[in-house]
Structure formats: structure tokens, C-alpha cells
């Protein structure tokens, strides 16, 4: 058996990207948080996301329980799996899982930074901290509805670049994830308004919208003060960079795109908002 590992810190989006990554590498089977997933379907095991605390979740993910381990081992052998991907928070964890399941030595190591952009990783971490969402790369219908008493939601359908359906994900809120931080979207607006004040002799803030689904994007509408004494493109680029840096420093959000639209030219420069 050919064994692969995909490692990365908690909340960086490993499970979200697992199905697409495995498909690209032609790996039919995935071990993720105690589950054996084959061609996008749960085959055996139970998810660590169902555990009541962090310690028991780690034990579940690393097959500490012998009955759980044997169930997954038998399923691997009965399905004649030739390639398998182990997902873990580190190489050490991936190797421990491979050892516990008595799999071949891991020959291929990949990291979440290899398959996700910095922007995608940071927004995944932001969503984990502010919303408490965890992703299981199996269909909603395969999640034990009775056992998992907290809210669960259908995630997203996963398709290949050729529009072939690979599988789907389910969003869960584990018991061991205690508390979230709520940041209202008006805070993003206020932050952009504050940044625009530093450019008040050139631009007037009009409106802003931010989209955090997928790659985080910010759209900003401004008006330009007349007469114009500066290079417009240089000034707007400077504004883009200022917004980018503030969101990174204060929210740990690496904006994928900052689209600035100049919607009108106004006489005078004072910022009224």
C-alpha cells in the first residue's frame, strides 16, 4: 500500500481540501479524524468531532481504542485499498496513525501550505475562531444525526476541474470547541472608514462590502476630490496596501482581492463621514 500524509495545524482547512487533493493524486481512501473515507463516502470508523473533550478527540483520531482500530483495519483490507491519505496536525501524528493501523511507512508528505494559499488558510482559521465550524469530508446523510446532538449543516459539494462530483462536506460544531468570538461586519466597515481618513485629502469613502466565503474579497467605492494633485493609481494602490495590512494585523485576514471603484469626482477634499 502507498501511504500519503497531509499535515497542518488545526483549523487551516485540511478536511475542506482533502477530497480535492486526494482526487488530484488519485488516492481513493482518506483517514481523517478517526474515519475511513473511500471515494467520498464513509466506510468505517467514527469521527473525533463527536467526542466530548479535546483529549478523547485526539485518542479517537489516533485510533487509541482497539475496537475502533480493528474496525478500520478490516475495512481497509476488505476493500483492497492501494493508496491511502492520512490527515493529521503534524508528521508525528500522521506517523502515529499509520503505526496504529499497521499501514506501510509513509512515503509522501504534503502540508496544507502546499495545497492552500495563505489567504485561504487565514480565512479558515478566522472562521474556526469566530464561528467554531469544523468540517467532516463526508455527506450530511452519513453523519449520525442521533448521536450528534449539536447543530450540523450541509457543507459544500466538491467537484473536480472537469466538473465531476467528488463528494461533499458536512459542517459540525463539536462539544469540545468551547466558545466563539463574534465580530460584526460593521466592524470591517468602520476599519475601512478609519483607513480612508488617512487619505481624506484625496479620496472620500462611499461604501464597502466584504465577502468571507471562499477567498476573502473586499469591494470599496470611493469618490476622488478635485483638483487632483497626485497620481491616482499610485494613491489608490497605497490605499489598497494600507487596507491589506490593517486586516492582516488586526483580524488575521489576508484579503485575496481589494477592489476599489472610483464612482465620482467631487470638488473639495474634506471627508464628511
MODA-V519056 format. One record per helix or strand. SS is the DSSP state (2 for helix, 1 for strand). FROM is the first residue (numbers start at 1). TO is the last residue. If there is no record, write none. Layout:
ss->(SS & SS)
from->(FROM & FROM)
to->(TO & TO)
//
This chain:
ss->(1 & 2 & 1 & 1 & 1 & 2 & 2 & 2 & 1 & 2 & 1 & 2 & 2 & 1 & 2 & 1 & 1 & 2 & 1 & 1 & 2 & 1)
from->(2 & 14 & 29 & 35 & 41 & 48 & 54 & 66 & 83 & 91 & 106 & 112 & 118 & 134 & 140 & 152 & 165 & 185 & 203 & 217 & 232 & 257)
to->(7 & 24 & 32 & 38 & 45 & 50 & 61 & 78 & 88 & 100 & 111 & 115 & 131 & 136 & 142 & 159 & 172 & 197 & 211 & 226 & 251 & 267)
//
